[in-house]
Amino acid sequence: MMKVQDGKVFGPGSATTTMAGTCGEMNKIKSQEKQMIKRRDFIKNAAVAGAGFLILKSGTRVGAQAPSNKLNIGMVGTWGRADAHFGVLKNENIVAMCDVNEDHLAHGLQHAPKAKPYTDWRKMFEQKDIDAVVCCTTDFTHAFVANWALNRGQHIYCEKPLGVSVEEVRTVRASYEKQRKKCATQIGTQRHAMENFNRCRELVRDGAIGELKEACAWGNRQVKPAGCEYDEKQGVIYMKDKSGEKRTAGYLPDAGAPPANLHYDNWIGPVQFHPYNPGYFEKGPGANCLSWNMFWDFGGGQIGDMGSHTMDLCWCALDADLPTTAEAKGDPLNNAITPIKCEFHFDVPANDWRGPIRVSWYEGGVMPQSPREYIDLKKIDHGAMWKGTKGFLVAGFNERILIPFGKETDMTYYKPRTKETVLPPLGGFQEEWINAAKNGTPEKTTCNFNYGGKMIEMMDLGLVAYRVGKKLKYDGATGKTDSPEADALLSKKYRDGWTLNG
Ligand SMILES: NC(=O)c1ccc[n+]([C@@H]2O[C@H](COP(=O)([O-])OP(=O)(O)OC[C@H]3O[C@@H](n4cnc5c(N)ncnc54)[C@H](O)[C@@H]3O)[C@@H](O)[C@H]2O)c1
């Protein structure tokens, strides 16, 4: 097993490899850092001076193989979801890699053997040559890594969700507002590049369903933590104790010392300590998030998971701002585990092309009412629906159904776009971020931290409304509700040594 301390790698029987931060190399490193900063300024200035210098119209980069034309990437989380990024990142320089699991770090380093390895992302941020960060860690660390990157002027691609509390998301959005002319951001809702997102947006925006009144999205899956069962009727998640007796499930029981390859204290990171249990790591690569994201301290349940993708399908047709109210109802509250079945409703203010609308999210099998009884919405596992004054639009990620109603079902009120004016394909989603970073156009990403941040702020607020069990008024300008009890739940308490906005 490779042994990593942040700053050094000890391979069995091999020479020690030194890395940034070791004393003997400080002077050499300082001069390297100066060169790297110059190089970074060069990329930025060249891009600002003339976007066409770096990216041709065709998207072909001039001298793409030249080192100065690549981004220096720091990757946090190098296994699982990270595997979805190596293909695109192979054209850049991955200069730093961090994972709390040394085996997973070794997996990532196969893609970038020269990258400096870390097991604590705070140490990674001491490395000075990083232009851009890709974050594929647990949901409860996303806002931390995103803020730290933005505060250092680094571009950041962050897996969804952007944060697991209202405060986390608002802090990242505030950091983004300061850096939006400099840092390209993208939330990892890559399904946004699917063609159907644009087609649904066009139909809603162009009035195919009349004036928009309501919009919703849903996700059917029921995710249960390790060793737990779900009593759907009662809405209770339970586990059996040694005597076979059912008891309400909580955080997983202490299973002793974590394996030597896992820096468990760094995995827990900012949140309140919970003892190690292999159940938090039981699912396979790319799906392991389902092992921990149903626990309040580790995620927001399905809201942060498929909710991020599916509400994005709905949200992209709304041009919405933060809601003015939030309410929710679902399974009885469990203090450790987020609800499986739950519905959330928000009042979203008018904008310049529509009036106020009601936006809803349904999860775990609770469903919106079908527009027609012969249409079983449940058969669309993850879907969205928009209701206007003249019709419904129902969609999955790949397809859509338009249902006009009322007196104008001939739809003569609606003028479809010409071929020339349909929204163009987005192209590669990760590439969109890389191009925005290199091209001096950092705001040109579709799921930037403002667009996607507001969406997840609304959803995180919904979880607070669920916890307090009452309808909340929300002031998006101050980030406060009309309930002190709810306000106390908008933020989380972190462990010493972990700073959200560092
Ligand atoms: N966009 C998508 O379609 C999609 C798909 C799957 C997962 N995800 C998201 O990706 C993220 C990771 O999901 P996963 O299933 O790969 O989870 P995971 O538990 O496997 O974690 C991914 C990697 O991050 C490492 N890690 C965890 N905490 C870390 C920390 N504090 N510092 C450094 N490394 C850390 C883990 O050891 C692991 O190697 C989640 O936020 C999830 O929501 C997105």
The ligand as an SDF file (V2000), in Angstrom:
LIG
                    3D

 44 48  0  0  0  0  0  0  0  0999 V2000
  -23.1090   14.1590  -11.5840 N   0  0  0  0  0  0  0  0  0  0  0  0
  -23.4830   12.9150  -11.4190 C   0  0  0  0  0  0  0  0  0  0  0  0
  -24.1820   12.3100  -12.2360 O   0  0  0  0  0  0  0  0  0  0  0  0
  -23.0140   12.1810  -10.2030 C   0  0  0  0  0  0  0  0  0  0  0  0
  -23.0280   10.7810  -10.1500 C   0  0  0  0  0  0  0  0  0  0  0  0
  -22.5600   10.1670   -8.9870 C   0  0  0  0  0  0  0  0  0  0  0  0
  -22.1060   10.9360   -7.9330 C   0  0  0  0  0  0  0  0  0  0  0  0
  -22.1140   12.2910   -8.0260 N   0  0  0  0  0  0  0  0  0  0  0  0
  -21.6410   13.1330   -6.9310 C   0  0  0  0  0  0  0  0  0  0  0  0
  -20.2510   12.9430   -6.8150 O   0  0  0  0  0  0  0  0  0  0  0  0
  -19.8660   13.0000   -5.4590 C   0  0  0  0  0  0  0  0  0  0  0  0
  -19.0840   11.7500   -5.1030 C   0  0  0  0  0  0  0  0  0  0  0  0
  -19.9260   10.6350   -5.2310 O   0  0  0  0  0  0  0  0  0  0  0  0
  -19.2990    9.1560   -5.1560 P   0  0  0  0  0  0  0  0  0  0  0  0
  -20.4040    8.2110   -5.3220 O   0  0  0  0  0  0  0  0  0  0  0  0
  -18.1240    9.0830   -6.0520 O   0  0  0  0  0  0  0  0  0  0  0  0
  -18.8730    9.1580   -3.6150 O   0  0  0  0  0  0  0  0  0  0  0  0
  -17.6540    8.4540   -2.8270 P   0  0  0  0  0  0  0  0  0  0  0  0
  -18.0830    8.2540   -1.4220 O   0  0  0  0  0  0  0  0  0  0  0  0
  -17.1990    7.2550   -3.5840 O   0  0  0  0  0  0  0  0  0  0  0  0
  -16.5430    9.5710   -2.8680 O   0  0  0  0  0  0  0  0  0  0  0  0
  -15.7650    9.8230   -4.0210 C   0  0  0  0  0  0  0  0  0  0  0  0
  -14.2920    9.8700   -3.6580 C   0  0  0  0  0  0  0  0  0  0  0  0
  -14.0620   10.9970   -2.8220 O   0  0  0  0  0  0  0  0  0  0  0  0
  -13.2420   10.5950   -1.7320 C   0  0  0  0  0  0  0  0  0  0  0  0
  -13.4930   11.5110   -0.6300 N   0  0  0  0  0  0  0  0  0  0  0  0
  -14.5320   11.5440    0.2170 C   0  0  0  0  0  0  0  0  0  0  0  0
  -14.4080   12.5830    1.0630 N   0  0  0  0  0  0  0  0  0  0  0  0
  -13.2580   13.2090    0.7560 C   0  0  0  0  0  0  0  0  0  0  0  0
  -12.5770   14.3450    1.2710 C   0  0  0  0  0  0  0  0  0  0  0  0
  -13.0560   15.0480    2.2930 N   0  0  0  0  0  0  0  0  0  0  0  0
  -11.4180   14.7180    0.7020 N   0  0  0  0  0  0  0  0  0  0  0  0
  -10.9150   14.0090   -0.3500 C   0  0  0  0  0  0  0  0  0  0  0  0
  -11.5030   12.9170   -0.8670 N   0  0  0  0  0  0  0  0  0  0  0  0
  -12.6670   12.5320   -0.3220 C   0  0  0  0  0  0  0  0  0  0  0  0
  -13.6460    9.1480   -1.4810 C   0  0  0  0  0  0  0  0  0  0  0  0
  -12.6500    8.4500   -0.7650 O   0  0  0  0  0  0  0  0  0  0  0  0
  -13.8340    8.6330   -2.8900 C   0  0  0  0  0  0  0  0  0  0  0  0
  -12.6350    8.1690   -3.4250 O   0  0  0  0  0  0  0  0  0  0  0  0
  -21.1470   13.1550   -4.6580 C   0  0  0  0  0  0  0  0  0  0  0  0
  -21.2850   14.4820   -4.2750 O   0  0  0  0  0  0  0  0  0  0  0  0
  -22.2500   12.7690   -5.6020 C   0  0  0  0  0  0  0  0  0  0  0  0
  -23.4250   13.5170   -5.3720 O   0  0  0  0  0  0  0  0  0  0  0  0
  -22.5360   12.9190   -9.1430 C   0  0  0  0  0  0  0  0  0  0  0  0
  1  2  1  0
  2  3  2  0
  2  4  1  0
  4  5  1  0
  4 44  2  0
  5  6  2  0
  6  7  1  0
  7  8  2  0
  8  9  1  0
  8 44  1  0
  9 10  1  0
  9 42  1  0
 10 11  1  0
 11 12  1  0
 11 40  1  0
 12 13  1  0
 13 14  1  0
 14 15  2  0
 14 16  1  0
 14 17  1  0
 17 18  1  0
 18 19  2  0
 18 20  1  0
 18 21  1  0
 21 22  1  0
 22 23  1  0
 23 24  1  0
 23 38  1  0
 24 25  1  0
 25 26  1  0
 25 36  1  0
 26 27  1  0
 26 35  1  0
 27 28  2  0
 28 29  1  0
 29 30  1  0
 29 35  2  0
 30 31  1  0
 30 32  2  0
 32 33  1  0
 33 34  2  0
 34 35  1  0
 36 37  1  0
 36 38  1  0
 38 39  1  0
 40 41  1  0
 40 42  1  0
 42 43  1  0
M  CHG  2   8   1  16  -1
M  END
$$$$
